[in-house]
Amino acid sequence: MSVNFCKAKFVSVYATARTSWYFVIITDKDRVETVVEFTKGEKSLEVASMIQAMLGRIGKADINSEKSIQELLGIKDPVDGRSIKAAAISAIRSAFSHIEALKKGVPLVEYLGGEFRHR
C-alpha cells in the first residue's frame, strides 16, 4: 500500500496576539485526507513554504515508507532537528503515517506501535 500526495491546503488560526496555529491539509490520490499541525514560532510561514516546495519535489510519487520521503527529496545527510527543514519533513512524515493508518483502517496510535490505555 502506498501513499501518493496530490493536494495540499494551508490554514492558519490566529489564537491570541502571541499564538497562531498552522496546519496543512493533505489529500492523497485515493482522496484520503489528513490535517497536520506544524510550528516553528515566527518561522512557521517558512516551514509552510518548505512543505509546499517539498511536496512539489516529491510530485505524485508513490511513497511506501516514511524513510523513502527523505530519499525522494534527495536528502542524504542528517537534518538538524531544530531546523525549518526538519519541521517540514516532520509534517510530511506525519501526513504519510496518518494517511497510511487510515487506509489500513487502524488508529494512528496502533499504526505507530502504541496501544490505547483504558481509564
Long-range contacts (C-beta under 8 A, 24 or more apart in sequence): 1-100, 1-103, 1-104, 2-62, 2-63, 2-64, 3-28, 3-32, 3-62, 3-63, 3-96, 3-99, 3-100, 3-103, 4-28, 4-29, 4-30, 4-60, 4-61, 4-62, 4-63, 5-55, 5-58, 5-60, 5-63, 5-92, 5-95, 6-60, 8-51, 8-52, 8-55, 10-48, 10-51, 10-52, 12-44, 20-44, 22-47, 22-48, 24-48, 24-51, 24-91, 24-95, 26-55, 26-95, 26-99, 28-99, 29-60, 30-103, 32-99, 32-102, 32-103, 33-99, 34-94, 34-95, 34-98, 34-99, 34-102, 36-91, 36-94, 36-95, 36-98, 38-87, 38-88, 38-90, 38-91, 39-87, 40-84, 40-87, 43-84, 46-84, 47-84, 47-87, 47-88, 47-91, 50-84, 50-85, 50-87, 50-88, 51-88, 51-91, 51-92, 54-88, 54-89, 54-92, 55-92, 58-92, 63-96, 66-93, 66-96, 66-97, 69-93, 69-96
